[in-house]
């Protein structure tokens, strides 16, 4: 029996709708929207221009790192060092600029440090065969210790002749009054999404996470891809560190402490599977947005901020449970 054009379109629409309803990212986005609507009516200060500006700006630091973390998780790995890498890269930037060098030299030194750390991770994990958890957990301690050594465990707040340029880079709003960190986040998210969806590198990343052995047999350069993924993860932390330094105008050795947990939470809540093979750039942004809305709402609703960990941890558990239920239904 011939299938009409209307039936074909109807089948595609049903397929698209079922895919969206089965997507964890979709439901997290719905939760973010509903939370924003509720808070707009429950409080007088949530929907204000100032608060929304703060939310969008604050979410960028977690979101930018979550983009890199998502690539790592898709391959079946993990990076626990991103908070400390952010701290070290920020401190390298601050110390170099404080010594009188230009902002370009400071950024180059910071980015170079991030890439070196990522390459170190990748080589130990891909070529030596060490577990990602162990390698990155070790770097979590090493990077923060090096940040203390570089600064003498002091606060750096003077950035030499290009001081104002750095503050403008992270704290300005160059386009339509949108905070610069938000613009950077959007550009990086579009770039990451394009790479994952439309490039051979992206297909290889998913292949490694889906079945590393099969990927190796089909000719995927597994080891170089893994090194590149960990370099991207550290690079995202370095970029976030540069931006956050410009926003805060000062660097302390406790900057980024505990950030790795928020970043991993953002990626997992946004749909990345810790078992590998699943994850999107948009999901990382949505997960980071939910975490920031939760954090922001606690203060507005008069809830003790100590509850933040409970809410975020609960969201992680729900996200993993959702993923398990989805896989269980697919196996039936």
RODO-2510 file (C-alpha; in nm, 4 decimals, decimal comma):
residues 332
     n   res          X          Y          Z
     1     x     0,0000     0,0000     0,0000
     2     x     0,1403     0,3382    -0,0993
     3     x     0,2199     0,5846     0,1774
     4     x     0,0922     0,9360     0,1176
     5     x     0,2965     1,2499     0,1715
     6     x     0,0752     1,3458     0,4678
     7     x     0,1380     1,0077     0,6319
     8     x     0,5142     1,0444     0,5822
     9     x     0,5115     1,3916     0,7380
    10     x     0,2946     1,2640     1,0232
    11     x     0,5360     0,9792     1,0942
    12     x     0,8315     1,2178     1,0995
    13     x     0,6476     1,4535     1,3341
    14     x     0,5594     1,1657     1,5684
    15     x     0,9196     1,0445     1,5574
    16     x     1,0487     1,3949     1,6371
    17     x     0,7988     1,4367     1,9210
    18     x     0,8765     1,0967     2,0741
    19     x     1,2483     1,1724     2,0519
    20     x     1,2008     1,5025     2,2354
    21     x     0,9775     1,3488     2,5023
    22     x     1,2398     1,0795     2,5568
    23     x     1,5215     1,3319     2,5807
    24     x     1,6593     1,4121     2,9233
    25     x     1,7799     1,7513     2,8001
    26     x     1,4242     1,8425     2,6963
    27     x     1,2823     1,7698     3,0404
    28     x     1,5632     1,9566     3,2151
    29     x     1,4899     2,2562     2,9910
    30     x     1,1227     2,2294     3,0876
    31     x     1,2246     2,2219     3,4547
    32     x     1,4365     2,5373     3,4080
    33     x     1,1484     2,7198     3,2378
    34     x     0,8935     2,6138     3,5004
    35     x     1,1306     2,7118     3,7819
    36     x     1,1808     3,0555     3,6263
    37     x     0,8043     3,1049     3,5892
    38     x     0,7426     2,9968     3,9489
    39     x     1,0171     3,2207     4,0887
    40     x     0,8912     3,5163     3,8859
    41     x     0,5573     3,4941     4,0692
    42     x     0,6882     3,3731     4,4073
    43     x     0,9463     3,6521     4,4474
    44     x     0,9688     4,0169     4,3526
    45     x     1,3386     4,0109     4,2721
    46     x     1,3888     3,7091     4,0435
    47     x     1,2597     3,8597     3,7190
    48     x     1,4408     4,1905     3,7659
    49     x     1,6917     4,2996     3,5040
    50     x     1,9761     4,2980     3,7554
    51     x     1,9065     3,9458     3,8814
    52     x     1,8625     3,7982     3,5339
    53     x     2,1875     3,9678     3,4297
    54     x     2,3647     3,8079     3,7267
    55     x     2,2162     3,4642     3,6558
    56     x     2,3192     3,4631     3,2902
    57     x     2,6669     3,5847     3,3770
    58     x     2,7192     3,3449     3,6680
    59     x     2,6082     3,0414     3,4683
    60     x     2,8738     3,0982     3,2035
    61     x     3,1738     2,9805     3,4077
    62     x     3,0208     2,6411     3,4860
    63     x     2,8725     2,6133     3,1366
    64     x     3,1980     2,6839     2,9519
    65     x     3,3854     2,4169     3,1474
    66     x     3,0878     2,1794     3,1166
    67     x     3,1243     2,1981     2,7369
    68     x     3,4751     2,0530     2,7615
    69     x     3,3698     1,8102     3,0336
    70     x     3,0895     1,6795     2,8122
    71     x     3,3406     1,5685     2,5482
    72     x     3,5393     1,3838     2,8148
    73     x     3,2276     1,2141     2,9540
    74     x     3,1116     1,1148     2,6049
    75     x     3,4360     0,9185     2,5644
    76     x     3,3653     0,7442     2,8951
    77     x     3,6173     0,9453     3,0956
    78     x     3,6065     1,2045     3,3730
    79     x     3,8087     1,5138     3,4628
    80     x     3,8167     1,6000     3,8328
    81     x     4,0884     1,8631     3,7970
    82     x     3,8996     2,1434     3,6181
    83     x     3,8465     2,3584     3,9286
    84     x     4,2160     2,3497     4,0178
    85     x     4,3198     2,3994     3,6543
    86     x     4,1005     2,7094     3,6439
    87     x     4,2763     2,8342     3,9569
    88     x     4,6255     2,7668     3,8191
    89     x     4,5527     2,9233     3,4789
    90     x     4,4001     3,2292     3,6474
    91     x     4,7037     3,2618     3,8708
    92     x     4,9473     3,2244     3,5808
    93     x     4,7602     3,5001     3,3958
    94     x     4,7639     3,7263     3,7017
    95     x     5,1277     3,6694     3,7926
    96     x     5,2515     3,7221     3,4345
    97     x     5,0520     4,0435     3,3911
    98     x     5,1496     4,1647     3,7384
    99     x     5,5121     4,1262     3,6316
   100     x     5,4490     4,3870     3,3617
   101     x     5,3791     4,1725     3,0568
   102     x     5,0912     4,2462     2,8193
   103     x     4,7506     4,0809     2,8351
   104     x     4,8329     3,8842     2,5191
   105     x     5,1391     3,7288     2,6839
   106     x     4,9409     3,6546     2,9987
   107     x     4,6609     3,4839     2,8057
   108     x     4,9115     3,2855     2,5988
   109     x     5,0855     3,1647     2,9158
   110     x     4,7506     3,0708     3,0720
   111     x     4,6234     2,8849     2,7646
   112     x     4,9599     2,7128     2,7208
   113     x     4,9434     2,5910     3,0798
   114     x     4,5932     2,4518     3,0262
   115     x     4,6901     2,2686     2,7077
   116     x     5,0015     2,1241     2,8709
   117     x     4,7967     1,9882     3,1614
   118     x     4,5386     1,8419     2,9234
   119     x     4,8090     1,6751     2,7159
   120     x     4,9620     1,5335     3,0350
   121     x     4,6238     1,3864     3,1302
   122     x     4,5665     1,2451     2,7834
   123     x     4,9050     1,0763     2,7558
   124     x     4,8776     0,9086     3,0973
   125     x     4,5206     0,7948     3,0271
   126     x     4,5409     0,6993     2,6582
   127     x     4,8986     0,5740     2,6255
   128     x     4,9995     0,4649     2,9769
   129     x     4,6569     0,3230     3,0580
   130     x     4,6027     0,4953     3,3922
   131     x     4,2401     0,5466     3,5075
   132     x     4,1040     0,8969     3,4347
   133     x     3,9746     0,9236     3,7918
   134     x     4,3213     0,8720     3,9398
   135     x     4,5078     1,0959     3,6936
   136     x     4,2737     1,3923     3,7215
   137     x     4,2300     1,3515     4,0973
   138     x     4,6066     1,3789     4,1321
   139     x     4,6120     1,6915     3,9153
   140     x     4,3356     1,8419     4,1295
   141     x     4,5886     1,8600     4,4125
   142     x     4,8951     1,9363     4,2003
   143     x     4,7445     2,2296     4,0078
   144     x     4,6143     2,4077     4,3170
   145     x     4,9468     2,3573     4,4926
   146     x     5,1288     2,5065     4,1927
   147     x     4,8904     2,8040     4,2017
   148     x     4,9894     2,8643     4,5631
   149     x     5,3577     2,8394     4,4737
   150     x     5,3213     3,0780     4,1791
   151     x     5,1517     3,3465     4,3883
   152     x     5,3151     3,2809     4,7243
   153     x     4,9598     3,2027     4,8445
   154     x     4,8655     3,5704     4,8188
   155     x     4,5831     3,7555     4,6455
   156     x     4,6729     3,8975     4,3038
   157     x     4,4684     4,2053     4,2139
   158     x     4,7066     4,4288     4,0195
   159     x     4,7526     4,3252     3,6571
   160     x     5,0129     4,5658     3,5251
   161     x     4,9706     4,8062     3,2327
   162     x     4,6831     4,6089     3,0760
   163     x     4,4833     4,5918     3,3999
   164     x     4,1792     4,7701     3,2560
   165     x     4,1850     4,5597     2,9390
   166     x     4,1542     4,2425     3,1464
   167     x     3,8676     4,3827     3,3524
   168     x     3,6885     4,4863     3,0341
   169     x     3,7455     4,1434     2,8815
   170     x     3,5689     3,9628     3,1647
   171     x     3,3413     4,2261     3,3131
   172     x     3,2358     4,4325     3,0129
   173     x     2,9303     4,4171     2,7917
   174     x     3,0418     4,4988     2,4395
   175     x     2,7317     4,3900     2,2422
   176     x     2,3720     4,5013     2,3133
   177     x     2,4420     4,5208     2,6857
   178     x     2,4957     4,1439     2,7069
   179     x     2,7696     4,0462     2,9527
   180     x     3,0858     3,9423     2,7691
   181     x     3,1060     3,6006     2,9443
   182     x     2,7622     3,5166     2,8014
   183     x     2,8791     3,6006     2,4497
   184     x     3,1858     3,3799     2,4926
   185     x     2,9675     3,0967     2,6232
   186     x     2,7321     3,1167     2,3237
   187     x     3,0174     3,1164     2,0726
   188     x     3,1913     2,8226     2,2433
   189     x     2,8640     2,6282     2,2690
   190     x     2,7929     2,6752     1,8973
   191     x     3,1473     2,5682     1,8140
   192     x     3,1274     2,2603     2,0379
   193     x     2,7865     2,1660     1,9016
   194     x     2,9123     2,1964     1,5451
   195     x     3,2190     1,9839     1,6172
   196     x     3,0165     1,7095     1,7854
   197     x     2,7441     1,6939     1,5226
   198     x     2,9088     1,7724     1,1922
   199     x     3,2764     1,6722     1,2068
   200     x     3,4663     1,3445     1,1859
   201     x     3,6273     1,4274     1,5208
   202     x     3,2839     1,4467     1,6826
   203     x     3,1778     1,1131     1,5338
   204     x     3,4971     0,9568     1,6640
   205     x     3,4313     1,0943     2,0136
   206     x     3,0875     0,9300     2,0197
   207     x     3,2280     0,6084     1,8732
   208     x     3,4895     0,5814     2,1477
   209     x     3,2270     0,6293     2,4168
   210     x     2,9852     0,3864     2,2527
   211     x     3,2342     0,1020     2,2149
   212     x     3,6053     0,1761     2,2358
   213     x     3,7115    -0,1677     2,1190
   214     x     3,4872    -0,1513     1,8127
   215     x     3,6082     0,2006     1,7407
   216     x     3,9683     0,0783     1,7451
   217     x     3,8864    -0,2083     1,5065
   218     x     3,7186     0,0314     1,2605
   219     x     4,0280     0,2499     1,2432
   220     x     3,9343     0,5312     1,4810
   221     x     4,2552     0,6899     1,6236
   222     x     4,1390     0,6332     1,9801
   223     x     4,4514     0,7456     2,1648
   224     x     4,5046     1,0788     1,9849
   225     x     4,1331     1,1558     2,0163
   226     x     4,1459     1,0930     2,3908
   227     x     4,4475     1,3210     2,4282
   228     x     4,2673     1,5916     2,2298
   229     x     3,9517     1,5571     2,4419
   230     x     4,1398     1,6046     2,7694
   231     x     4,3256     1,9005     2,6204
   232     x     3,9899     2,0556     2,5273
   233     x     3,8605     1,9972     2,8809
   234     x     4,1612     2,1712     3,0382
   235     x     4,1424     2,4450     2,7732
   236     x     3,7800     2,5156     2,8647
   237     x     3,8847     2,5485     3,2298
   238     x     4,1662     2,7840     3,1297
   239     x     3,9318     3,0008     2,9220
   240     x     3,6823     3,0161     3,2084
   241     x     3,9668     3,1137     3,4422
   242     x     4,0728     3,4025     3,2182
   243     x     3,7160     3,5305     3,1917
   244     x     3,6472     3,4920     3,5635
   245     x     3,9679     3,6761     3,6507
   246     x     3,8566     3,9702     3,4406
   247     x     3,5137     3,9609     3,6014
   248     x     3,6313     3,9374     3,9638
   249     x     3,9318     4,1670     3,9276
   250     x     4,1289     3,9556     4,1748
   251     x     4,2604     3,6009     4,2096
   252     x     4,2816     3,3922     4,5259
   253     x     4,4121     3,0389     4,5621
   254     x     4,0664     2,9093     4,6553
   255     x     3,9057     3,0212     4,3283
   256     x     3,7365     2,7276     4,1570
   257     x     3,7346     2,5117     4,4709
   258     x     3,4640     2,2452     4,4341
   259     x     3,3792     2,3676     4,0843
   260     x     3,4495     2,0258     3,9319
   261     x     3,1441     1,8838     4,1077
   262     x     2,9163     2,1538     3,9647
   263     x     3,0620     2,1042     3,6174
   264     x     3,0165     1,7270     3,6221
   265     x     2,6665     1,7786     3,7605
   266     x     2,5820     2,0211     3,4784
   267     x     2,6999     1,7741     3,2131
   268     x     2,5191     1,4758     3,3676
   269     x     2,1987     1,6660     3,4419
   270     x     2,2061     1,7937     3,0833
   271     x     2,2020     1,4408     2,9464
   272     x     2,5638     1,3221     2,9273
   273     x     2,5901     0,9564     3,0314
   274     x     2,8788     0,8673     3,2618
   275     x     2,9015     0,5325     3,0826
   276     x     2,9926     0,7250     2,7664
   277     x     2,8503     0,7651     2,4167
   278     x     2,5845     1,0257     2,5019
   279     x     2,5962     1,4024     2,5494
   280     x     2,5401     1,7354     2,3743
   281     x     2,6680     2,0910     2,3990
   282     x     2,3139     2,2222     2,4483
   283     x     2,2630     1,9755     2,7323
   284     x     2,5691     2,1155     2,9097
   285     x     2,4222     2,4667     2,8927
   286     x     2,0808     2,3531     3,0150
   287     x     2,2332     2,1581     3,3041
   288     x     2,4440     2,4575     3,4064
   289     x     2,1359     2,6808     3,3845
   290     x     1,9378     2,4538     3,6176
   291     x     2,2186     2,4533     3,8749
   292     x     2,2422     2,8334     3,8686
   293     x     1,8639     2,8765     3,8954
   294     x     1,8656     2,6432     4,1977
   295     x     2,1501     2,8379     4,3578
   296     x     1,9856     3,1720     4,2890
   297     x     1,6409     3,0648     4,4067
   298     x     1,7590     2,9468     4,7487
   299     x     1,8534     3,2969     4,8552
   300     x     1,5420     3,4553     4,7054
   301     x     1,3121     3,2068     4,8809
   302     x     1,4928     3,2474     5,2133
   303     x     1,6226     2,8883     5,2133
   304     x     1,9556     2,8194     5,3826
   305     x     2,2309     2,8057     5,1183
   306     x     2,3639     2,4881     5,2815
   307     x     2,0763     2,3021     5,1122
   308     x     2,2287     2,3740     4,7690
   309     x     2,4303     2,0510     4,7683
   310     x     2,1193     1,8472     4,8495
   311     x     1,9232     1,9946     4,5590
   312     x     2,2077     1,9547     4,3090
   313     x     2,2867     1,6020     4,4306
   314     x     1,9196     1,5114     4,4034
   315     x     1,9116     1,6474     4,0483
   316     x     2,2120     1,4284     3,9578
   317     x     2,0445     1,1191     4,0996
   318     x     1,7226     1,1960     3,9108
   319     x     1,9190     1,2500     3,5902
   320     x     2,0988     0,9153     3,6220
   321     x     1,7721     0,7426     3,7154
   322     x     1,6056     0,8921     3,4075
   323     x     1,8880     0,7594     3,1911
   324     x     1,8616     0,4124     3,3439
   325     x     1,4845     0,4022     3,2925
   326     x     1,5249     0,5126     2,9310
   327     x     1,7796     0,2359     2,8643
   328     x     1,5553    -0,0161     3,0409
   329     x     1,2626     0,0770     2,8153
   330     x     1,4804     0,0553     2,5038
   331     x     1,5987    -0,2940     2,5998
   332     x     1,2413    -0,4234     2,6263
***
